[in-house]
Amino acid sequence: MNPVIGLDVAKGESQVQAFLDKKKPYKASFKVPHTQEGFKMLSKFLREIVDLTGITPPIVLESTGHYHIPVVQYFDEKGYLFIIVNPLVSHRAKSSSLRKVKTDIIDARHLCELYYKEDLEPYKKRGIQILNLRNLTRQHESMTGMYVQTKLHFQAVLDQVFPEYENVFGDLYSVVSLLTLLEFPTSKEVLRIEEETLANRINELCRSRSSKWAWTQAKKLIEAACRNPIKEVLYQSHIVSLKMHIDMLLEYQKHLSTLEAEIDALAKEMEEYKIIQSIPGIGRKIAATITSEIGEIERFNHPKKLVAFAGVDPSIFESGRFKGTVNRITKRGSSRLRHALYMAVQCAIRDSRKKKTTPEIIPRNRKMREFYDKKREEGKPYKVAIIACANKLLHWIYALLKSNSTFQDIV
């Protein structure tokens, strides 16, 4: 006998179907909630299969974002083998039937049948450390998106209240700039107080800078207020909105700073992070993202599989005498990994000074720049050349992680 359990996982519940052997379903399919009682019910059913066959059945389920995580965590501790299937693979198997039927019961049954048809690889633990790093980098990415959106809304309101304020401080979104604007949101309020009072207040908000700097900023702020075309703000709602956005920006900055410190502390303990960061052009943030998204390199026995996982492999379409000439990348892998690779390549091919004291300009990663220039000389468009570089970068990462060595650039 070769038993298997198929789980069609949804939010808060799973549909269960068991097979004792190929084409031999066991009992009717049933649902279990993702609660303590539901997991106990499923454990009892699994023990029943073990008692009947003498074999511990593997559990086959689709990757469903985060819904399947509680199931995996609960039963992994009990020693059950999991096979987590890519939804594209299971969908392809379902599409082989002429019948167009989509129910949870049918899906659970298809997962069992897929186990007997395909050579599926068992789920490998990626380690709590890698999963923690992945959660943190994804949270940082999500919060950065919200932070950028808040900045856009803030800028729109500022343009209607105090447009000249933008050039007062070197960085509009620095803490001292935002706190100053929070206290003096209009040109009228700036002009109402003495220059000395304003300079002292700026100095209190930024203790790390000198009083002379504070006086300079106060003078620039007063000049901006004098130039500001909007002397009277007609809509009080703009002032309320401006202050709310400043509060949100300051909070986002605190949270992002905390996340960056946690990511850096966790990543520094991982050898893969140090290896990937040794590649010129890859900084701490991108290295942490690539490390967490790839996971354990042992999951891939060939660099092409890693390329496919990232979704930067070209799609191929041929039929008879026809051969497709417009072959886009598949984009069937991790979008976060793909974005990190894109950013890494752009940083790698960018020019930078060799030393601050000399005017000599060299690319950050000479090997990558030579490969990029070669593709461009072949007539490849910019994005096609960048994707080719991302493919090359993944091959480098695979080789470095497999050999546990660091990158050696051309001197």
N, C-alpha and C positions, 0 to 999 in steps of 0.2 A: 504493500500500500504506500501511497505518496500523498498524504493529506495536505490540505492548504485551507487557509481562511481568507476570504475576500472582504475587505471593509470599504464601503463607500462612505467616506467621511463628509459630513456637512457641519454647519454651525451648531454645536451643542449636542449632536447625535450622530450615530453611524448605523448604516445598514449592514447586517452580517449575513454572509453566506459561506457554508462549509462544503468542501468536496473531500471525499475519502480517497479518491483516485480519479484519473481522467475520465470524464463523462459519468462520474458517480457522485451527484450532489447528495448531501446529508441533511435531512430534515428541511423544513421550510425556512425561508429567510425571515429575519426579524430585526427590529431596531433596538438599539440600546442608547440611553442618554449618556452624555459625558459627565456623569456624577459618580459618587462613590458607590451607590447602589448599582448603577449601570455597569460600571467596571467589574464589580463583584459578579454580576450576572454573566458577563462575557468571560471572566476567569473560570467560572463554573462550567461554561460551555466548552472552553478550551481543554479543561481537565477531562471532560467527557470524551473528547476526540483522542486525547492521549491514552486514556484507559482502553478505548475501543481499538486503536491501531498500534499502540505501543511506540508511537513516534510523535514528537512535539512538532505541530504544524507551523510552518512559516506564516506570517501575516502579510498579505499583499494589500497595499493602499496607494492611492494617488497622492502626490504632493499638492497640498491645498493651502499654500500660504502658511498660516499659523493654526488653522483649525485642527490639524492632525497632531500637533505637538503634545497636547495632554495625553493622547492615546499612546504615543511612542514613549513618553516619559514613564507612564504608569507600568506598561508591560515590558519595557526594556529592563527595568529593575528585576523583573521576574524571570529574565533569561530567555525571552522569546525572540526569534529571529524575524527581523522586519525587512520587507522589500518595498521600497518607496519608488513608485513608477512615475516617470515624467508624464503629465497629462497628454502630451502630444502622442506618445507611444500608445497609451490606452485608447485615445480617440481614434487613432489609425486602425486599431484592432476592432473597435466597435463598427467602424465604417465599412468593414469587409462584408458585413451582412447586407442583404437586399432590403431587409425590413428596417423601417425607420421608427424605432421605439426607444424612448428615453425615460426610464424610471430608476429609482434608487435600487430596486430589487434586481433589475436587469444589469445595472452597472456593477453591483457587487458580484453577480454571477460572471460577468465578463472579466473581472479581475482574476477570478479563479481560473477561468479558461486560458487567460493570458499567461498564467504561471506555467501551464503545461505546453504552450506553444513557443514561448520565447525563452531565451537564455538570460534570465534576469539576474542582476547582481544584487547581493544583499546590502542592506543599509549599513554604512560604517559610521561609527561615532566620530564626529568631528571635534570632539573635545569641548568641555564647558568653556575653556579659555577662548577658543575661536568663536564659539557662539556668542559669548559675552561681547567680544570685540565686534562681531557683526551687528549685534543689536545696538551697540553704542554708535557705530559709524552710520548705520541707517537712521538712527534717531537724530544724529547730527545733520545728516543730509536733509531730513524732513524739516527740522527746525530752521536750518539755513534758508530753505525755501520760504517758510513763513516770515522769517526776518527780512528777506528781500522784498516780499510783498508789502510788508509794513513800511519799509523804507520808501517804496513807490507812493503809497498813500500819504505818508508824511510829507514827501516832497511836493505832492499836489496841493496839500493844504498850505504849506509854507509859501508856495508861489502866490497864494492869494492873500497872505497875511504880511509876510516880511521877506520878499524875494531877495533883497540886498544882503540878508544875513548869511547867505550861503558861502561868501568869500571872507568872512571875518576870521574864522579859525582854519588852520591848515586842513583839518579833517572835520567835516560837518557832523559826522556821527561819533566823534570822540565824546567821552563822558563829560568833560568840562564844557564842550560846546552844547550838548543837549541840556545839561543842568542850567547853564546860563540862559538858554532860550526858554527853559521852563519857568524861570523867574521873570524874564523880560521878553514876553512873546511878541510885543509890538514895538514899533519905533517910538510911539508916544510914551510908553513906559520907560524906554531907554533915555529919552531926552528929558524926562521929568526929574532925574536924579543927577547928582554931581558926579563928575568924572572920577574924583578920588574915591567916592563911595562905590562906584562901579568897579574900579580897579581893585579895591580891597576885597570885594565880594568874589571877583574872579580868582584872586590869589587864594582865598579860602577854599574855593572849589577845586583848585589844583595846587596842592602844597608842594608837588615835585618840581614846579617851575619857579623862577625868581619873581620878585615883585616888579622888576623892570619889565619882564615879559607881560605881566598882568596889566601894567600901565599901557603898554603898546596895544594889547588886545582891547582894552577899554576905549582907547582913542579910535581904533579901527571900527569898533562897534558903534560909537557915536557918529562917526563919519558915514557909516552904512545907514544908520537911522535917519540922518539928514538927507541922504540920497534916495531913501526909500519912497517910491511914488505913492504908497498907501499910508496916509497919515492916520486916518480914522477907519477902523474895521467896522463895517456895517453889520456883519453877521457874527453875533456872539458864539454861534455854534461852531465857527471856525476855530475860535480860541479853545473851546472845550475839546474839539477833535484833535487840535495840535498837541495839547497837553496829554491827552490819552495816548496818542501815538508815541510821544516821547517816553512815557512810562513803559509802554510795551517794548520799545527799542532797548531801553536800559535793562529790562528784565531778560529779553532775548540775549543780550550781550553777556549777562551773568551766566545764564544757562549754557550758552555755547562755550564759554570759557571753562565751565565745570566739565562739560562733556569732553572738550579737547584735552584737559588735564587727565581725565580718566582713561581716554583712548591712548594717550601717550604713555601713561604708566603701565597699562596692560600690554600694549604692543611691545614695549621695550623688553619684556620677559620672553618674547617669542623670537626664535632664531630666523624664521621666515621673514619677519619684518625687517631685520637687519640686512638680510641678503637682498631683498627687493629694493631697499633704500640705497643699497650700494650702486644701483644703476643710475648714472647721471641723468638728472632731469626729474627724478621721482623724489618728492618730498615726504614729510612725515604723514600728512593726511592721506595722500594718494596711496602710499605704501600700506597704511593700515587698512584702507578700503580693499585694495587688491588682495592682501593677506587674508582678510576675513571672508571675502566672497569666494576665493578659490578653495579655502579650507585645507584639508589634508591632500597634499600632492599625490599620495599613494593611491587615491581614487582614480587617477588617470594613468594608464599604462602606455600612452603615446601622446606626444604634443598636439596632434590633430584633434584628439578628444578634448583637450583643454581649450583649443581654438573653437571647437563646436559648442562647448559649454558657455563660452563668452558670446557666441553668436556672431563672430566676425569672419566665419567661413563663407565663401561665395556660394550662392545657390546655382544649381546646374539644371538646365531644361533642354532635353533632347528627345526628339521623337521621329523615328524614321530617318529621313534625310535632313530634317530640320534641326538646326542647332541655334539655341538662343544666344544672342550676342549681348543683351543687357542683363547681366547677372549681378543682382544686388546681394548684399550679405543676408544671411538667413534671419538674424535678429531673434533666434529661438532660445538664446541662453540668458544669462544674467544681465539685465540692462544696467545695473549699478556697476558691475565689473566692466562692461563695455564703455560706459561713460568715464570711468576712472582711467582706462587705457587710452581713450581719446585725449583726455587732459594730459596724461603723462607724455604722450607723443608730442603734443604741441609744446610742452615745456622743454622736452629733450632737443627739439630741432631749433629752438629759439636761440638767437645769438646773445652772447654776454661778454663782458670784458674779462680778459684773463686776470688782470690785476687792476685795482682802482688807480694805481699810479701810472699805468701805461694805456695807450689808446688801442692796443691790440684787441681785436674782436674774434672770438672763436665760438662755435656752437657748444651748448652745454653737453651734448652727447655726440661726439664726432662720428662714431659708427652709424648712429641713427640718422644723422644729417646726410651722410654720404649715401645711405640707402634711399632716403627721401629724395635727394637731388637726382639720383639715378632714375627713379620712377617718374619724376617730373620731366626729365630729359626724354624719356620714352613717350611723352605725350599724355601721361595720365593726369586727369583733373586733380585738384587739390585734395578733395575728400577721398578720392580713390587711393591717392598716395598715402594719406594719413591712415586709412584702414589697412593698407599693406604694411605700414610701419607697426600698427597695433598687432597685426598677425606675427610679424617678426619679433616684437617685444615679448609676446606670449611664449614663443619658442625659446627665447633667452631665459625667461622666468622659469620655464619648465626645466631647462638644462641646469640652471643654477640651484634650484630647489632639490632636484634629484641628486646632484653631486655635492650639495651642501657647501658651495663655494661662492665667493663674491665676484662681482663684475670687474673686469679689467678693460678700461677704455684705452684707446690709442693715445700714446703720449705725444 
